[in-house]
Amino acid sequence: MHMHDIPFGITDWSAIEKSEHKGQSGVAFWRTCMFGDVRVRMVEYSAGYLADHWCSKGHILLCLDGELHTELDDGRSFVLKPGMSYQVADHAEAHRSSTAVGARLFIVD
């Protein structure tokens, strides 16, 4: 990620329209802003959400609320609770998210 030509700005996430993304089960609601090539999202996963794909895109992800389970394609798994984050590079380790209780995340990629 290379951040350039982004002037100082403030984002009111409540004013950004939600888009719905269905998982294998449950649903994710994304509020997305683009700053040059940088995508920044506030994402809400419903209780029972399971991603419908393995993701190989890099992210920096911060768990704000709830609990996020992340499974890597090598079998390892991790649990993020509020205040915890993870980071992974593009094409480094494929990952898939799920949550039993729901989660709210802040993601930069």
Secondary structure, DSSP 8 states (H G I E B T S, - for coil): ----S-------GGGS-EEEEE-SBSEEEEEEEEETTEEEEEEEE-TTEE-SS-B-S-EEEEEEEE-EEEEETTS-EEEE-TT-EEEE-TTTS-EEEEESS-EEEEEE-
